[in-house]
Amino acid sequence: MKHLSARRRLLAWTVPATLALAVVPALPAQAAPVNTPSTAVAGTVDKDLNGDGVPDLVTAGGTTTGLDSGVWTARGRINATTGVGTGRVKVPAVNIGIYGNGVTGNESPADFDGAQMITGTFWGTANQDFLAYYPGGNNAGGGVIIKGVGDGTMAKPYNANVSLAREFLADDHDNSPIQLVSGYVADGVGDYIPDLIGIVGDTTNGYRLSYYPSVWAAGLYYRVALNTTATPTGGSDWQNWTLASTELASGVALVLRNATTGDLYLWQGVTMTDNGDGTGALAYTQYRLASGWNTGVAVSSLIAADLNADGVADLWAVFPDGSVRAYLISNLSVSKPAKIRAIQSQQLG
């Protein structure tokens, strides 16, 4: 597989074959990186948009979400006694996507309909930025990254965006990921721009995990196939799983949910080894969090973060009626399910 690189530039929603991004010779083979688990920068909290020390919620609106079109943010609530997050958020949420994504020219919040929202330092600064990935629709397999201001809002999109081209993410059969999450710097090779992890494939060739290391600048990635990485239950049915990721002091954490079975797992201390031939492998410690967790229940967004600062990944689940519920996770064990405490549901809109 060839590695792709390109000069940063804005791209149209679709790239005709005659204008496809140039493929340059593969990057030189590199020695496998030392797989030291990626750790959060001291004094920072993943998904903290405004610098108050607690994670904040971000989700896309639009049809089937119970929220108007746009990008909705809700600041995490702080316990006045302990000074840490509670899992609850300040409502009503605020729509920061009213000017669109800066690519379509519509200046419409509907630009974000159908998008999966990912936050992170995608421009390489201290601020949390906003990556909108489109698994379907007019820009299927592509996306856009918009700069964050640092106060929980995004910059004027036309002045501060870069496109994410589908060519960087497609697999060998030209399939685009059905889901993306942040991979932070799980490969141990860091330029402070987060990598990505996705589920990609089709019914004929099967589905698998792929890892997308960042290449030098915002919006530039190449693909590393994780062909040997099985699902938490040992299968290959990755199309049935949903991912959520966060970064803790102990490293990258992935929460994995099978909506049909209700299986919920945590992979902690996730690292990725690049084999140098377009393939790689993940290493992690697995915990079974629960069985029968929200079995068969539709979830619009599944968001992982350490909501109460105890060093363990927790969850926000945003439901199609526009409500959100926090699930605080504790008592991790490799031999029995964890303890999950559901917090009272809140309406975002």
One Martini backbone bead per residue (centre of mass of N, CA, C, O) as a GRO file, in nm:
protein
  349
    1MET     BB    1   0.097   0.035   0.021
    2LYS     BB    2   0.045   0.370  -0.025
    3HIS     BB    3   0.142   0.668   0.070
    4LEU     BB    4  -0.013   0.974   0.154
    5SER     BB    5   0.036   1.308   0.023
    6ALA     BB    6  -0.027   1.668   0.086
    7ARG     BB    7  -0.108   1.971   0.034
    8ARG     BB    8  -0.268   2.198   0.187
    9ARG     BB    9  -0.626   2.203   0.110
   10LEU     BB   10  -0.909   2.271  -0.045
   11LEU     BB   11  -1.199   2.070  -0.100
   12ALA     BB   12  -1.426   1.927  -0.257
   13TRP     BB   13  -1.670   1.708  -0.205
   14THR     BB   14  -1.572   1.610  -0.485
   15VAL     BB   15  -1.328   1.400  -0.670
   16PRO     BB   16  -1.232   1.371  -0.957
   17ALA     BB   17  -1.032   1.164  -1.127
   18THR     BB   18  -0.870   1.404  -1.268
   19LEU     BB   19  -0.836   1.533  -0.947
   20ALA     BB   20  -0.683   1.351  -0.800
   21LEU     BB   21  -0.475   1.275  -0.576
   22ALA     BB   22  -0.159   1.239  -0.553
   23VAL     BB   23   0.070   0.970  -0.580
   24VAL     BB   24   0.330   0.892  -0.389
   25PRO     BB   25   0.581   0.760  -0.283
   26ALA     BB   26   0.659   0.574  -0.047
   27LEU     BB   27   0.748   0.576   0.249
   28PRO     BB   28   0.993   0.510   0.424
   29ALA     BB   29   1.109   0.275   0.598
   30GLN     BB   30   1.039   0.203   0.941
   31ALA     BB   31   1.086   0.166   1.244
   32ALA     BB   32   0.946   0.051   1.499
   33PRO     BB   33   0.792   0.191   1.739
   34VAL     BB   34   0.784   0.290   2.050
   35ASN     BB   35   0.520   0.162   2.265
   36THR     BB   36   0.420   0.421   2.417
   37PRO     BB   37   0.177   0.528   2.579
   38SER     BB   38  -0.042   0.759   2.535
   39THR     BB   39  -0.046   1.086   2.689
   40ALA     BB   40  -0.157   1.332   2.851
   41VAL     BB   41  -0.122   1.647   2.900
   42ALA     BB   42  -0.037   1.831   3.139
   43GLY     BB   43  -0.340   1.991   3.241
   44THR     BB   44  -0.520   1.817   3.057
   45VAL     BB   45  -0.848   1.755   2.900
   46ASP     BB   46  -1.040   1.564   2.740
   47LYS     BB   47  -1.288   1.759   2.584
   48ASP     BB   48  -1.190   2.043   2.670
   49LEU     BB   49  -1.305   2.346   2.534
   50ASN     BB   50  -1.264   2.588   2.788
   51GLY     BB   51  -1.052   2.520   3.039
   52ASP     BB   52  -1.208   2.395   3.321
   53GLY     BB   53  -1.132   2.060   3.348
   54VAL     BB   54  -1.382   1.951   3.178
   55PRO     BB   55  -1.578   1.782   2.992
   56ASP     BB   56  -1.737   1.815   2.670
   57LEU     BB   57  -2.015   1.819   2.465
   58VAL     BB   58  -2.048   1.673   2.125
   59THR     BB   59  -2.303   1.715   1.863
   60ALA     BB   60  -2.507   1.636   1.608
   61GLY     BB   61  -2.760   1.731   1.420
   62GLY     BB   62  -3.076   1.656   1.293
   63THR     BB   63  -3.212   1.414   1.165
   64THR     BB   64  -3.288   1.180   1.429
   65THR     BB   65  -3.177   1.365   1.699
   66GLY     BB   66  -3.372   1.602   1.831
   67LEU     BB   67  -3.210   1.825   1.667
   68ASP     BB   68  -3.104   2.075   1.526
   69SER     BB   69  -2.915   2.184   1.307
   70GLY     BB   70  -2.568   2.117   1.377
   71VAL     BB   71  -2.355   2.208   1.662
   72TRP     BB   72  -2.353   2.065   1.984
   73THR     BB   73  -2.299   2.212   2.311
   74ALA     BB   74  -2.204   2.090   2.649
   75ARG     BB   75  -2.117   2.168   2.954
   76GLY     BB   76  -1.957   2.058   3.213
   77ARG     BB   77  -2.020   1.979   3.531
   78ILE     BB   78  -1.933   2.104   3.858
   79ASN     BB   79  -1.836   2.021   4.163
   80ALA     BB   80  -1.829   2.235   4.429
   81THR     BB   81  -1.663   2.046   4.626
   82THR     BB   82  -1.448   1.880   4.430
   83GLY     BB   83  -1.399   2.009   4.123
   84VAL     BB   84  -1.547   1.796   3.949
   85GLY     BB   85  -1.708   1.606   3.754
   86THR     BB   86  -2.055   1.456   3.711
   87GLY     BB   87  -2.181   1.413   3.394
   88ARG     BB   88  -2.320   1.660   3.371
   89VAL     BB   89  -2.493   1.926   3.196
   90LYS     BB   90  -2.545   2.224   3.036
   91VAL     BB   91  -2.873   2.348   3.002
   92PRO     BB   92  -2.893   2.431   2.713
   93ALA     BB   93  -2.760   2.380   2.436
   94VAL     BB   94  -2.521   2.489   2.187
   95ASN     BB   95  -2.513   2.632   1.863
   96ILE     BB   96  -2.197   2.634   1.664
   97GLY     BB   97  -2.319   2.558   1.346
   98ILE     BB   98  -2.474   2.805   1.190
   99TYR     BB   99  -2.235   2.852   0.945
  100GLY     BB  100  -2.128   2.591   0.892
  101ASN     BB  101  -1.834   2.437   0.716
  102GLY     BB  102  -1.706   2.615   0.462
  103VAL     BB  103  -1.772   2.440   0.179
  104THR     BB  104  -2.064   2.466   0.038
  105GLY     BB  105  -2.178   2.785   0.070
  106ASN     BB  106  -2.449   2.796   0.264
  107GLU     BB  107  -2.443   2.869   0.566
  108SER     BB  108  -2.545   2.588   0.703
  109PRO     BB  109  -2.631   2.366   0.954
  110ALA     BB  110  -2.692   2.126   0.747
  111ASP     BB  111  -2.392   2.045   0.691
  112PHE     BB  112  -2.406   1.838   0.961
  113ASP     BB  113  -2.571   1.631   0.850
  114GLY     BB  114  -2.456   1.306   0.934
  115ALA     BB  115  -2.237   1.367   1.130
  116GLN     BB  116  -1.929   1.299   1.286
  117MET     BB  117  -1.803   1.408   1.595
  118ILE     BB  118  -1.465   1.532   1.649
  119THR     BB  119  -1.228   1.594   1.895
  120GLY     BB  120  -0.922   1.801   1.875
  121THR     BB  121  -0.575   1.875   1.781
  122PHE     BB  122  -0.584   1.915   1.443
  123TRP     BB  123  -0.386   2.193   1.436
  124GLY     BB  124  -0.159   2.174   1.677
  125THR     BB  125  -0.294   2.297   1.920
  126ALA     BB  126  -0.452   2.356   2.228
  127ASN     BB  127  -0.705   2.347   2.086
  128GLN     BB  128  -1.023   2.238   2.027
  129ASP     BB  129  -1.139   2.074   1.758
  130PHE     BB  130  -1.344   2.004   1.449
  131LEU     BB  131  -1.459   1.690   1.326
  132ALA     BB  132  -1.634   1.617   1.025
  133TYR     BB  133  -1.783   1.308   0.947
  134TYR     BB  134  -1.900   1.135   0.636
  135PRO     BB  135  -2.052   0.826   0.576
  136GLY     BB  136  -2.257   1.000   0.407
  137GLY     BB  137  -2.364   1.143   0.124
  138ASN     BB  138  -2.204   1.389  -0.062
  139ASN     BB  139  -1.932   1.326   0.145
  140ALA     BB  140  -1.858   1.038   0.138
  141GLY     BB  141  -1.561   0.983   0.329
  142GLY     BB  142  -1.550   1.273   0.430
  143GLY     BB  143  -1.435   1.608   0.547
  144VAL     BB  144  -1.400   1.850   0.824
  145ILE     BB  145  -1.183   2.104   0.969
  146ILE     BB  146  -1.235   2.309   1.261
  147LYS     BB  147  -1.150   2.558   1.442
  148GLY     BB  148  -1.078   2.630   1.763
  149VAL     BB  149  -1.086   2.888   2.015
  150GLY     BB  150  -1.121   2.786   2.348
  151ASP     BB  151  -1.452   2.846   2.439
  152GLY     BB  152  -1.640   2.620   2.265
  153THR     BB  153  -1.587   2.730   1.985
  154MET     BB  154  -1.582   2.822   1.646
  155ALA     BB  155  -1.460   2.933   1.382
  156LYS     BB  156  -1.490   3.078   1.100
  157PRO     BB  157  -1.509   2.851   0.856
  158TYR     BB  158  -1.387   3.011   0.601
  159ASN     BB  159  -1.106   3.076   0.778
  160ALA     BB  160  -1.098   2.759   0.937
  161ASN     BB  161  -1.043   2.519   0.708
  162VAL     BB  162  -1.016   2.160   0.629
  163SER     BB  163  -1.003   1.896   0.427
  164LEU     BB  164  -1.113   1.548   0.415
  165ALA     BB  165  -1.013   1.304   0.218
  166ARG     BB  166  -1.122   0.994   0.110
  167GLU     BB  167  -0.846   0.879   0.001
  168PHE     BB  168  -0.713   0.850   0.295
  169LEU     BB  169  -0.947   0.619   0.401
  170ALA     BB  170  -0.956   0.413   0.197
  171ASP     BB  171  -0.954   0.106   0.094
  172ASP     BB  172  -0.865  -0.146  -0.135
  173HIS     BB  173  -1.201  -0.128  -0.215
  174ASP     BB  174  -1.309   0.174  -0.174
  175ASN     BB  175  -1.379   0.200   0.124
  176SER     BB  176  -1.542   0.366   0.371
  177PRO     BB  177  -1.589   0.458   0.668
  178ILE     BB  178  -1.848   0.405   0.914
  179GLN     BB  179  -1.622   0.498   1.129
  180LEU     BB  180  -1.484   0.753   1.355
  181VAL     BB  181  -1.195   0.808   1.567
  182SER     BB  182  -0.977   0.885   1.790
  183GLY     BB  183  -0.613   0.790   1.826
  184TYR     BB  184  -0.423   0.995   1.875
  185VAL     BB  185  -0.095   0.847   1.983
  186ALA     BB  186  -0.081   0.514   1.960
  187ASP     BB  187   0.204   0.494   1.787
  188GLY     BB  188   0.424   0.703   1.926
  189VAL     BB  189   0.392   0.926   1.686
  190GLY     BB  190   0.431   1.272   1.752
  191ASP     BB  191   0.255   1.601   1.643
  192TYR     BB  192  -0.031   1.664   1.798
  193ILE     BB  193  -0.190   1.508   1.583
  194PRO     BB  194  -0.441   1.314   1.553
  195ASP     BB  195  -0.536   1.018   1.504
  196LEU     BB  196  -0.716   0.741   1.350
  197ILE     BB  197  -1.013   0.530   1.389
  198GLY     BB  198  -1.164   0.260   1.194
  199ILE     BB  199  -1.445   0.128   1.016
  200VAL     BB  200  -1.396  -0.107   0.741
  201GLY     BB  201  -1.592  -0.218   0.447
  202ASP     BB  202  -1.767  -0.522   0.337
  203THR     BB  203  -1.962  -0.798   0.270
  204THR     BB  204  -1.745  -0.942   0.088
  205ASN     BB  205  -1.458  -0.858   0.257
  206GLY     BB  206  -1.522  -0.728   0.508
  207TYR     BB  207  -1.446  -0.618   0.838
  208ARG     BB  208  -1.230  -0.356   0.989
  209LEU     BB  209  -0.966  -0.219   1.124
  210SER     BB  210  -0.826   0.118   1.112
  211TYR     BB  211  -0.528   0.316   1.080
  212TYR     BB  212  -0.457   0.689   1.095
  213PRO     BB  213  -0.194   0.857   1.041
  214SER     BB  214  -0.048   1.145   1.074
  215VAL     BB  215   0.070   1.398   0.815
  216TRP     BB  216   0.209   1.700   0.933
  217ALA     BB  217  -0.109   1.782   0.884
  218ALA     BB  218  -0.406   1.892   0.849
  219GLY     BB  219  -0.585   1.620   0.691
  220LEU     BB  220  -0.338   1.412   0.692
  221TYR     BB  221  -0.342   1.066   0.573
  222TYR     BB  222  -0.288   0.716   0.641
  223ARG     BB  223  -0.314   0.362   0.600
  224VAL     BB  224  -0.362   0.100   0.855
  225ALA     BB  225  -0.409  -0.229   0.866
  226LEU     BB  226  -0.607  -0.437   1.111
  227ASN     BB  227  -0.650  -0.756   1.032
  228THR     BB  228  -0.599  -0.910   1.334
  229THR     BB  229  -0.829  -0.753   1.474
  230ALA     BB  230  -1.052  -0.836   1.700
  231THR     BB  231  -1.311  -0.850   1.861
  232PRO     BB  232  -1.396  -0.877   2.189
  233THR     BB  233  -1.537  -1.175   2.099
  234GLY     BB  234  -1.348  -1.284   1.840
  235GLY     BB  235  -1.440  -1.147   1.584
  236SER     BB  236  -1.540  -0.985   1.243
  237ASP     BB  237  -1.806  -0.798   1.318
  238TRP     BB  238  -1.755  -0.472   1.298
  239GLN     BB  239  -2.040  -0.363   1.196
  240ASN     BB  240  -2.162  -0.417   1.510
  241TRP     BB  241  -1.977  -0.179   1.605
  242THR     BB  242  -1.900   0.076   1.849
  243LEU     BB  243  -1.706   0.371   1.891
  244ALA     BB  244  -1.504   0.509   2.165
  245SER     BB  245  -1.282   0.783   2.261
  246THR     BB  246  -0.992   0.837   2.478
  247GLU     BB  247  -0.773   1.027   2.706
  248LEU     BB  248  -0.543   0.926   2.944
  249ALA     BB  249  -0.288   0.889   3.162
  250SER     BB  250  -0.272   0.572   3.054
  251GLY     BB  251  -0.405   0.645   2.774
  252VAL     BB  252  -0.566   0.493   2.536
  253ALA     BB  253  -0.929   0.465   2.492
  254LEU     BB  254  -1.172   0.202   2.420
  255VAL     BB  255  -1.510   0.185   2.337
  256LEU     BB  256  -1.727  -0.110   2.294
  257ARG     BB  257  -2.034  -0.164   2.102
  258ASN     BB  258  -2.315  -0.396   2.098
  259ALA     BB  259  -2.641  -0.344   2.027
  260THR     BB  260  -2.760  -0.634   1.998
  261THR     BB  261  -2.618  -0.765   2.274
  262GLY     BB  262  -2.491  -0.543   2.491
  263ASP     BB  263  -2.197  -0.525   2.460
  264LEU     BB  264  -1.932  -0.397   2.684
  265TYR     BB  265  -1.610  -0.244   2.625
  266LEU     BB  266  -1.258  -0.209   2.729
  267TRP     BB  267  -0.971  -0.042   2.597
  268GLN     BB  268  -0.655  -0.020   2.750
  269GLY     BB  269  -0.365   0.102   2.645
  270VAL     BB  270  -0.350   0.183   2.347
  271THR     BB  271  -0.156   0.039   2.078
  272MET     BB  272   0.043   0.090   1.771
  273THR     BB  273   0.187  -0.124   1.522
  274ASP     BB  274   0.396  -0.068   1.252
  275ASN     BB  275   0.506  -0.284   0.988
  276GLY     BB  276   0.566  -0.117   0.700
  277ASP     BB  277   0.317  -0.265   0.493
  278GLY     BB  278   0.013  -0.150   0.577
  279THR     BB  279   0.034  -0.283   0.861
  280GLY     BB  280  -0.110  -0.376   1.188
  281ALA     BB  281  -0.127  -0.354   1.560
  282LEU     BB  282  -0.294  -0.408   1.858
  283ALA     BB  283  -0.266  -0.302   2.201
  284TYR     BB  284  -0.424  -0.427   2.513
  285THR     BB  285  -0.663  -0.395   2.776
  286GLN     BB  286  -0.936  -0.597   2.868
  287TYR     BB  287  -1.283  -0.502   2.948
  288ARG     BB  288  -1.580  -0.603   3.088
  289LEU     BB  289  -1.852  -0.403   3.155
  290ALA     BB  290  -2.109  -0.539   2.990
  291SER     BB  291  -2.432  -0.689   2.972
  292GLY     BB  292  -2.712  -0.554   2.835
  293TRP     BB  293  -2.643  -0.266   2.720
  294ASN     BB  294  -2.879  -0.118   2.562
  295THR     BB  295  -3.041  -0.321   2.409
  296GLY     BB  296  -3.147  -0.202   2.095
  297VAL     BB  297  -3.062   0.091   2.141
  298ALA     BB  298  -3.063   0.395   2.016
  299VAL     BB  299  -2.761   0.584   1.925
  300SER     BB  300  -2.629   0.877   1.812
  301SER     BB  301  -2.406   0.916   2.052
  302LEU     BB  302  -2.077   0.801   2.152
  303ILE     BB  303  -1.902   0.919   2.448
  304ALA     BB  304  -1.573   0.947   2.563
  305ALA     BB  305  -1.485   1.012   2.914
  306ASP     BB  306  -1.354   1.166   3.205
  307LEU     BB  307  -1.604   1.288   3.402
  308ASN     BB  308  -1.469   1.232   3.726
  309ALA     BB  309  -1.152   1.205   3.761
  310ASP     BB  310  -1.064   0.862   3.799
  311GLY     BB  311  -0.915   0.730   3.528
  312VAL     BB  312  -1.190   0.650   3.384
  313ALA     BB  313  -1.388   0.564   3.139
  314ASP     BB  314  -1.670   0.719   3.017
  315LEU     BB  315  -2.025   0.801   2.931
  316TRP     BB  316  -2.206   0.932   2.655
  317ALA     BB  317  -2.555   0.923   2.563
  318VAL     BB  318  -2.715   0.999   2.261
  319PHE     BB  319  -3.043   1.041   2.169
  320PRO     BB  320  -3.304   1.074   1.928
  321ASP     BB  321  -3.453   1.289   2.143
  322GLY     BB  322  -3.208   1.477   2.267
  323SER     BB  323  -3.079   1.307   2.484
  324VAL     BB  324  -2.876   1.261   2.787
  325ARG     BB  325  -2.644   1.012   2.929
  326ALA     BB  326  -2.461   0.918   3.202
  327TYR     BB  327  -2.174   0.681   3.252
  328LEU     BB  328  -2.024   0.557   3.534
  329ILE     BB  329  -1.702   0.404   3.567
  330SER     BB  330  -1.603   0.114   3.766
  331ASN     BB  331  -1.442  -0.154   3.879
  332LEU     BB  332  -1.219  -0.289   3.730
  333SER     BB  333  -1.217  -0.620   3.560
  334VAL     BB  334  -1.103  -0.932   3.419
  335SER     BB  335  -1.349  -1.123   3.572
  336LYS     BB  336  -1.563  -0.880   3.581
  337PRO     BB  337  -1.782  -0.659   3.582
  338ALA     BB  338  -1.848  -0.347   3.601
  339LYS     BB  339  -1.934  -0.039   3.727
  340ILE     BB  340  -2.255   0.124   3.645
  341ARG     BB  341  -2.361   0.469   3.658
  342ALA     BB  342  -2.658   0.623   3.613
  343ILE     BB  343  -2.757   0.927   3.504
  344GLN     BB  344  -2.963   1.160   3.474
  345SER     BB  345  -3.149   1.266   3.235
  346GLN     BB  346  -3.111   1.499   2.953
  347GLN     BB  347  -3.210   1.783   2.775
  348LEU     BB  348  -3.062   1.964   2.520
  349GLY     BB  349  -3.314   2.139   2.383
   0.00000   0.00000   0.00000
